[in-house]
Structure formats: structure tokens, C-alpha cells
Amino acid sequence: MTLNLRLAAALCAALSLCALLAVPANFPGLGGDARLTLAVFALATCAWIGTPIDDTYIALGAGLALTATGVISSDTLFGTLGDATVWLLICAFVLAAAVARTGLAGRAAAFLVGGARTVRQLTHLTTAALVVTAFAVPATSGRAALALPVFLALAKALADRKRLVVMLALLFPTVILLSAVATLIGAGAHLITVSVLWEATGDRIGFTQWLLLGLPLAVTSSHLAAEAVLLTTTRRADREGSVHITAEEIQRHSDRPVTGPWTQAEKRCALLLATVVALWCSEPLHHVSPAVVALIGAVVASSPALGTVGLKDALKTVPWSLLLFMAATMAMGVALADSGAARWLVSGLPGHVGPAVFLGVVVAVSTAAHLVLQSRSARSSVLVPLVVAAAVGAGVNPVTAALASTAAAGFCHTLPASAKPVTLFSDVPGVPTYTPRDLLRLSAVLAPLTAALVLFFAAAVWPLLGVPVTR
């Protein structure tokens, strides 16, 4: 569908809904605030789907419209910028800037990938290394940028084995996207999910609980996806024979040493990062908020005496547009919940749907949503408030439903434009990479595989970790 056709279809649907909502006799029982919220929500979703306008601009416009019409207060709109999850992400980017400045990522890549002797070992060691980056670099686009020099080094070392290079080009964004669910800071969508759950149900998911639930899923899905990438992009002959990636080959694409003695800056940064992650993981013991821990780490990382990056330089790496988008969509989520619009939207759903069927529908819709909404955060902004409201009516644990929706939305591999990491690795100058046909072939295997895996974790694994399917 072309952009003009998609825009026309979305606009017609949104305007039709707005016209119906404008007639008081329609939808009895739906209050004025709820009608305004649904109209703004429909127009924002239409703009996200069918226009090239920046997602943040649309979200800010929607938040402003809800405030100007009195659906939410100005304190609610501006208060979302002070939310602890927003501060957590800001400080995490400062820490990531400190890590990038020292070159620790290159050392880690040389250590892990240098031990591979077969194609399968290279695939899974690379996968393991990419999963680990979820703890050091927030947001999938930042991790993709950090991993690109490592990919270039591997591509040059395997220049005579084109299919392996194409496989690696597809492996990097695939694992980066699927492993993001490992941590709360892995994607902005996670922070939106946590905020919606807190506003709608009072359930708070902390860094440690998200790690406990998300890390096993991230590791399992990443390594299964690695096998799927390997089998769909290479032949048996490509997978035979040994590989050997030397540290010197990785060094040629890094401006920092990847071998030899560690500098004092590298030691300080590694110790700081390890301390911050350990404090995040031990939150139940010391009860210090992850945002406060991150702020302490960011202050130390940018301090004149102990830091490795200046605060001004580190703050330049923070995606302020993403943070404003998150804040505005949090306000939209509050409006949906407080006005009763979310409850009304799901009130027409069948009331006797079993938990298994409900979760199956949630996962299927969330998996396919990237074909319509390309922004991962926008998908969570639209889906999670509705999923949480519907879960309460269906007798399903809202935490399980929201996590399943968010995890399933991590699949966005169908088209080159479906996610920024996929776009980045689809066109690397001077290096053979994948085609849209390669993506479709992988998606045909990976979409049902990841959806089934999320359902399995929601039904069988998460209940063992304290998150039951039903309340």
C-alpha cells in the first residue's frame, strides 16, 4: 500500500470515528472526556500510521489537545517528564556514552568473537555478545550503532564468504531487537508499558522483576533466532569449514585498543558499570530506586576526577525526542484510563474468552502491529492501555498481558523500514547485506516462532516466577 493510500484509509477511519463520537446520541454511557480522548487517540494513531510527520510531534500535539480540552491537567502532562523511568533512561544514556568513549565494547567483541572456530560458534558467540549489550546501552538504535564497527570487522575478515557476511548482517539487527526485552532500559516501549500498568492498575514492575522475567525470554529467543537466521540465509556448504577472527582485524575498525593492558579509564568505567548493574539487580535488598542508582552512576561517569566523558558531551547522546515522545504518550495513557475510554473500547469484547485465547489474540496482534505502526514506542502507546483494560475484564493478569504484548511487539523484521536497526544494517556501503526477500524468508519462520515462545513464557514460565496468568 502506497503512502497516499494508507494515509487516505487511516484518515477516513479516524474522521468517521470522530463524526460518530460527536453525536451525543451515539454510544450512550460514554462521557464527554472519553469521547474527546478517543477522538484525539484516533487522529494521533492515524497520523502515526499514514503520515511522514515526526512521531514525537504528533504525540506532543495529542497531549496538548487533551490538556487544552481539560481531559487531563497541565500537571499531568508536564509531570510525565519528571517520571522516574524518564530519568532512568537519561542516566542510562550518559552511562552508555562513558562506555562508548572508553572502547570497552571493542575489547568485549575481540574476547568473545575471537574464540569462534566454526560458523555456528561465531553465530552464537556474536548473539551472546549482543545480548550483553542490552545492559550497557539503552535503546535498540544505540546498540545497533555501537555494534556496526564490529560487524564491519567481521565482514572484512569473511569477505571471501559472501553468504556468511549476509547472515551476520541479518543476525545483528535480529538479535538486537529480540534481546531488548532483557532489561527495562532495553527499549522506550518498556518504560511506557511500566507507566501504563502503574497508572491503570497500581502494579509497579521494577528493574529486577523485569530482568527476572525478560532475560530468560531474551536469551532463548535470541539464540533460537540465531539458528533461524543461520538456516534461512546459508547452505550446508557455507556452514562447513573453520573461521578465525583475529583481534587485529577488529582493531582496524576501532579507534581504541581491543587488546593489551587496560587503561585506568577502562578499569574505572568497567567497575562503575558492573556496580550500577549489580545495584539495579539487587534493588529488593537495598530498596534504592533504579533511577537514583542510574543518576549516581551518571554523575560519577561524567565527574571531572573519576569520569570518562564530559557531562555536556554525554547529554548530547540522549535522544531527547524519544523522551518527549514517551512523556506525551504516558499522558495519553493516563487520559485513556482516567476518562473511561479504554474500558469502553474493550467493553464490547466477548466476556467469556479464556485466558489462553485472550493471550493468543494479544500476542498475534502485537506481533503483526509493526506492519502498521513502525515505531515500537507508538505500538506500545496504542496497544498496552487497551490490553490492560481488556485483561481486567477477561480475568487475565494485566501484568502478564502487558508484558506479553510488549515482548511480542519486539518482532519487527518483515521490512527494511520496520525498525531502525534493520534499516541500518540493510545498507552498509561496500559490504554485501540482505535483501527484502531475505527478510521475508526469515520473517516467515521467525514470526510464528517468537509468538509461540512469548505465549509459552506467559503461560508456563512467568507463573513460576511469580506472575500468574490469572489474578
N, C-alpha and C positions, 0 to 999 in steps of 0.2 A: 504494500500500500504506500503510495507516494505521500509526501508530507502534506500537500494540499488536501488530498482526500481524507487523510487521517484527521487533519485539523477540522475539516468540514463536518465529519462524522461526530467528532468529540464535541464540537461547538453546538451542533444540533441537539445532541443528547443533553448537554448541560443547560441550554436555553429552554428546552422543553420541560425539564425538571423545574427550573426556576419559574416558568409560567404556571405550572401546576401548583407550586408552593405558594404563589402569590394569591391564589383564590382561597379565601378563608374557609369555604365550604368543603374544600378537598382535605382529605386526611384529618378527620376530626380527632381531637385529642392531642394534636401536635401544636405545641405552643409557639409563640412568635419568635422567641430566641432560637428555638430548634429549627424553625423554617429558615431564618436568616443564616444559621450555621450551615445547614445543608446546602443552601444556595451558594454560599461562599466556597464551601468544600467542593461542590460540583464544578464550579468555574475554575478553581485552582487545579483540580485534577485534570480538567480539560486542557488547561494551559500547559501543564507538565507533559501531557501526552502529545499534544498536537502542535505546539509552537516551539520555535528555537529560543524563546526568551529564557534568560537565566533562571534556574530553579529557585535560587535564593531571592531574586527579585519578586517572583510570584508568591513565594511563601511570606515575605515581608508585606506584600500588598494584601494578602489574605488576613494576616494577623492585624494589620492596620484597619481593615474593613470591619473585622469582628470587634475591635476596640471602639471604633467610631460609632458603631451601631449599638454599643452598650452590652453586647453579649458577654464580653469579658472586660475586666477593668484594665486600666493602663498599668497598674501594679503587677497584674498577672502577665501582661505582655513583656514588660521590661524585667520582671523578676526572673523569667526563664534564663536570662543571660547570666544571672548570678547562681544558677543551679550548680550543685557540686559536680555533676557529671560534665558540665561545660568546662569548669576549672580543671577537672581531671584530664580532659583531652588537651587543653592548652599546655599544661605542665608536662604531659607525656610527649608533646612535640618538642618542647625545649630539651628534654632528656634525649630524644631521638637525634636532635641536632648535635648534641655533645658526643653521642656515639658515632655519628657520621663523620664528625670532624677528626676523631682520633684514628679512624681506619680499622676499628675492631672487626667490622663486617668482613673486610678482606682477609684478615687473619683466620676468622672462623671458616670462611669458604675454602681457603687453602688447606686448612686442617681436615675438614670433612671430605671435600671432594677429592683431595689428593690421595685418599685411601681407597678409591674405587679401582677395581681391576677388571670388572665386567660391566656390560651395558646396564644390566639390571641393578647392580650395586650403585653405579653412577646415578641412576634414576632415583633410587630410594634414599641415598645419602643426600642428594640435592633436595629431595622432598623434606627430609628431616631438617635440613638447614633452613629451608623456607618456613617451616612450621615454627621454628625457634624465633624467627624474626618477628613473629606476632607479639612477642613480649617486649621487644625493643623499639619497634616503630609502629605508631598508630596509623590507621587508615591504609587501605589496600593500595592506593595510588602511591603513597610514600614508600611502601615496601617494594613496589614494582620498580620505582626509580632507583632504590638502593641496590636491587638485585640485577639491574640491567648490565653494569660493568662485569659482573661475574658471568652472566650469560655470554657476553661478547668474548670473554676469555675462553670459555668452553667451546664456543662456536669456532674460534680461530684454531684451537687445538684439534678439533674434529672436522676441519674444513674439507677433508677428502671423503667424509661420510655424511653426505647431504641429508639423508633421512634422519640420522641421529640429531643433526642440528635442528631440523624441523620439529622433531619430537621434543627437544629441550625448549624450543621457542613456545610450544604449546603447554609444556609441563609447568613452566614458571608462572604464568597467569592463572592456570587452573588451580595449582596448589595455594597460591597467594589468596585467591578468592575463597576457597573452601576452608582454609585453615584460619580465616579471620574469626570464626566463631569460638576459637580457643580462649580468647580473652575479652573482657568488657570493652577494652580500648581498641579492639580489632577493627571496628567499623563504627561510623557515626550512627548507623541504624540501631546498633546495640544500645546506645545511650538513649535514643528515642524510645525504644521498647521498655527500658527500665523506667523512664519517666512516665510513660503512659500507664504502666502497671501500678506505679505508686499513686498517681492521681486517681485512677479508676477504682482500684481495689485496696490500696494501702499496703500491698505486698512490696517489699524492697528486696531487690536482688543485688547483693554486694559483689565486689571483685572476686572474693574467694568462692562464693557459691557459683558464680558464672564460670569460673575456672574449673570447678569440680564437675559441672555439667557439660561445659563446652569443649574442654581439652580432649577427653576421650573421643568425642564425635569428630573433632578436627583431625586428630591423628589417624583415626580409622578411615574417614572419608578421603583424606589426602593421599594415603598410601593406596587405597583402592582406586582412586582416580589416576594415580601414577601408573598403575598397571593398565588401566583402560587407555591412557594416552599411549603407553608403550605398545600395546597390542593393536591399536587402531591406526597408528602412524608409521609403524615399521614392519618389516618382514622378518622371517626367521633368520635369513642370511645377515640382515642388518644387526640383529641382536647377538650374533656369534662374533667371536674374536675379542681380544682384550682391549682395554682402554687404559691410558695412563696420562693423567693431567698433572703437570708439574707446577710447583709454586712459582717458578719463573714465568710460566705462561700467564698465570693470574696476575703476577706483579706488573706485567706490561700494560695492564688496563687499570692499575691502581696507582694513585699518586702518594700512597702511604705504604710503608714496608709491610709485607704479609708474612715475613719470616724474620728470624733473628731475635735478639733481646727486646723485651717490651720497654717502651719509654715510660717515664714516670706518669705522663698524662694518660697513657693507655691503662696503666695499672689503677690509677685513681678512678678513671671512668668505669672500668670493669667492676671495681669494688662497689662503686656507687650504684651502678645498675643492679648488681646482684643484691645489694642491701634493700633497694627500693622494691624489687620483685619479691624478696623474702618477706618484707613488711606487708606488702599487698596480700600475699598468700596467708599470712598469719594474723589477719585482721580479727578473727574471733578471739585471739588471745590478748591482744593489746587494745582493741576497740578504737583504734585511731582510723579515722576516715581515709579511704584510698586517695581522695582529693588532697587531704592535708599531707599525706605521705608524699604524693607527687609534687606538691608545692615545695616541700622541704628539699626533695631531690633536685627540683629545677633551680632553686636558689643556690644550692651547693654547686650544681653543674655549671652555673654561669657566674659564680663568685670570682673575684679577681685573684684570690690566693689558691683556691682548690679547683676551680672550674677549667673546662677545656674549650669553652665557647663564650663569647660575649652575649649578654642578655639581649642587646639590640639585634645582633645577628640571629640569635635563636628565635626571637619573636617574629622575625621575617619569614620563618619557615612555617609558622602557624597558619592553617587555612581559615582565615577569618570568615570567608564567605560560607564555608561549611558550618562554622559555629553559629553564624546568624541564621542560617537555614534551620539548624537544629532548634534554636531558641524559638523561631517563629512557628515551626511545626509542633513543638511542645505546646505552645499556646493554642494552636488549632485543636490539638488533642484534648486539652482542658475544656475547650468550648464544646466539643462533641460530647464529652462525658457529662459536663455540668448542665448543659441545656436539655439533655434527654434525647438528642438527635441520634446518638449511637444506639440507645436502647430501642428507639422507634425503628431504625433501619433493620435491626435484626429481629424485631417482634413478629414479622411475617414468616420467619423460617419455621419449618416443621418442628414441633415441640418434642417429638419422641424419637429424634435421631440418636442412635447410640454413640458412645464416645469414640469408638473405632471409626465409624463412618464420618463423624464430625472432624476428627483429626485428619482423616484421609482427604476430605474436601479442602481443609485448610492448607495442608501440605501441597496438594495438587495446584491450587490457585496461586499459592505463594511461589511455587517453582516456575509457573508459567508467567508470572506477573512481569518479569523482565522484558518480555516481548512488547509490553505496552508502556510500562514506566521504566526507563533506563537508569534512573537514579535509585541506588539501593536505599538511601535515606527516604526518598519520596515514597518508595514502596512500603516501607515500614510505617510512614506517617499516614498512609491511606489504609493499610490493611490491619495494623495492630489494634487501633481503637475499636474497629468493627469486630475483630476476632475476640478481643477481651470481652466485649459486651455480649457477643453470641455465646461464648463459652459459659458465662454465668447462667444464661437461660437454658443451655443444653446440659448443665450439670457437670461440665468439664472444668478441671482446674485451670483458671486463667493463666497462671504461670506456665503450665505445660503448653497450652495453646499458643501463647505469645512466643515462647522460645522455639516451638516447632515452626511457626510461621517465619520467624526471623532467620532460623537456620536454613530453612528451605529456600528462602529468598537469596541466600548466598550463591545459589546456582544461577549464573548469568553468562553462559558461554556460547549461546547459539549464534550470535552475530558479532562481527568485529566491533560494532558500536555498542554492544550490550554492557560493557564495563570498561573503565579506563585502563586497567592492566591488560585486558585483551586487545584494546586498541593500540597500546604502546608496543607490545611485542608482535603485532601483526605487520608492522612496517619498520624494520630495522635496516638502515642503509648498509649495503654491502654484505648482508647476511641473508641466506635463504630462510624463509619463515613460512608459516602456514597460510592456507587459503580459506575462503569461506566454506568451501566444500569440506576441508579438514575439520572445521568447527562443527558443521552439521553432522558429520560422521561421528565425531566424539559425543556430541550432544545426544544423539540417538541412544547411546549407551549410558552416558553419564546422568542424564535427567532422571530416568526411572531408578537408576542405582542410588543416587543421592536421596531421592524422595523416599524410597524404601528404607534406606538407612536412618533417615530422620524419624520415620514412623516407628522403626524398631527401637530406637533410643527412647522416644517419647513413651512407648508402651511397656518396654521391658527393662531398660537401663536406668532411666531417670527415677522411676519409682523406688529402685534400690538405693538411690542417692538422696532420698527424702522429698522428691517431687512427684506425688501420685497423679494418675490420670484424672481421677475424680476427686472432688473435695469432700 
